[in-house]
Amino acid sequence: MELGVSLLSLLLRKVMTNDTRNSLTDFDMCLALTQQAINSQMEVAWDIWIANSDFFDKFTRMEKKKFASLYIPDTESEGSGMKFELDPIKLNLNVTGTKLAQVEVTLPIKSITVYEEKDLTRKERRDMEKAVENCMREKQENLDDEDVFNKYAQQYKKDNRDQYFNEFYLTPFTISFLSTIDQKKPSSESLKKMSFEDLDAVKKYKGEVNKASKYEFPDSVFSIEYLCMKFTDVDLVSNVSNDIPQDIPDKHSLKIRDSISKLFNKNKTDFVFGKVVFCQTQEYVPTFGLTDFSFHVKGNDDYKKASTLSYLGVFGEQELPKKKKLDEARNKLADNWIDSKKITGVDSSVSGLMAISKFVFFEKHILPGCTKELKVQPIKEEKGWKYELIPYEDCKSRNDIVNAKYLIKVTAWLKIKPKPQTNEIEIEGKIETTANYDSWVIGLKSLGRESWIRLAGFQTFNATIRLKDSGGTEKFQINTETSKDIKFSEVTVEKEEVQGLAKLTKNKDSFASEAFKILMAQKTANETIADLQKKNREMMKTAIKNNLKTIDMSLAEKSFIPPGRGVFTFQTPSFSYAGDLLFDVIYKTP
């Protein structure tokens, strides 16, 4: 069943996941999944792990869809014992004072039934013995063989449970213990035994990467890694945090905990609850071509369900921090990824947040077209990027009876930056012009200029690019929507001087008139400056409208495999305070 876009999810799309203060400076991307979302998918991971559990003497298990049902006889032959059910485990990511990757695992124990043999009266015991002797006679057994008699007696009591056993129920409870999340690459032997689903995931991911890169990467560069926990050293008898009801006798509590410990210790299979497919190459791979990743656990003190498990990855040539630097990089991400106020409960369709570093998003997907059009490299600033265009200059001089010189200079810059807590990219710029003309009679320069012109002015402009998704489907595509008009301000004239003979010059063949024509052309100063800036205006329009109009960025996600066998999709692009690109993550069931 696919999660539909309900009224609730529409409301969430407007307010979700844009309050984090984290900044991706050491990683290219982060997929932060909430504790609530991870636990909602734990059932499938639990079923797979339980299916690999071993049977052993005195311990029998029945598999069911949503739990493991366990029966523990007191001995192999007796009918007394205990039966209980285990629900899928739940993770608590908000564990303080522990190792970096340590989490609390809670195992719900329910439907606890205890079977105890009744104390029989003398008459009841004698009647039972007679019935057993009759059974032995029918089977032609030796009535004097005590061991055989006891075997038949126990079977007879099992066959008549209501008559010889009491049955009562205990209050369900939970058992909690600490475990460490580990990141593992399958061994070559494990790869041979890899499930069809994992092989299919690698195949699909390879297809996506090769299609996007237009290069056929070999199978050898694709790999899969697991996030998992190992329970072989779990000791629920002596090391356990639990809340056992007072009405449960110690002997029953101990038996349950000891049995579960044995179940966990016997299962050598890692408990896998997350998988990542990636491409082991340093060559550039397009969007979401992960080349390496790590993970980070971040508790949320305000609301535990909003605690997150984050996949932290790098693309292409970027290298993941190593050892101590990796821990330092993870610890920098000290803020919560998800605002606890935005997680409303189990009905929420939002599973977490995807963040892409602003440096990756802008420098790989936004700026290249602009750089090509403007023919200059952008300058990285604190909140964005700035292009400073190569100045345009027109200079001419003349030495005659009247010496003359004019200089026209046009400069321009453009800034691109994300607008925090919106889906908008802000663009602003400025075009400035100065135009000077001077003339003087040869040999009489000391007496001053005979004429001069001084013009200076500027125009500012701005535009907005809005990011929009294609509807949150599996074939998610991010598109842009440029504001209809790039807004250029009216020309602001900062200086306007036309003095001396320049006011009177009418001779169109004179150099003075040529300069006058270039600078004024019988137009106002505003019109003259606007004409001089026309080329730069058109260049800016082209850069914004044509080169920032399309973003070649596809999030057709094949890289992260949820434990519930569904897929992650993304919606509602917005920018964080740090300028990183954020998406709401939606889990779609298969």
Secondary structure, 3 states (H helix, E strand, C coil): CCCCCCHHHHHHHHHCCCCCCCCCCCCCEEEEEEHHHHHHCHHHHHHHHHHCCCCECCEEEEECCCCEEEEEECCCCCCCEEEEEECCCEEECCCCCCCCCEEEEEEEEEEEEEEEECCCCHHHHHHHHHHHHHHHHHCCCCCCCHHHHHHHHHHHHHHCHHHHEEEEEECCEEEEEEEECEEECCCHHHHHCCCHHHHHHHHHHHHHHHHHHCCCCCHHHEEEEEEEECCCCCCCCCCCEECCCCCCCHHHHHHHHHHHHHHHHHCCCCEEEEEEEEECCCCCCCCCCEEEEEEEEECCCCCHHHCEEEEEEEECCCCCCCHHHHHHHHHHCCCCCCCHHHCCCCCCCEEEEEEECHHHHHHHHHHHHHHHHHCCCCEECCCCEEEECCCEEEEEEECCCEEEEEEEEEEEEEEEEECCCCCEEEEEEEEEEEEEEEEEECCCHHHCCCEEEEEEEEEEEEEEEEEEECCCCCCCEEEEEECCCCEECCCEEEEEEEEEHHHCCCCCCCHHHHHHHHHCCCCCHHHHHHHHCHHHHHHHHHHHHCCCCCCCCECCCCCEECCCCCEEEEEEEEECCCCCEEEEEEEECC
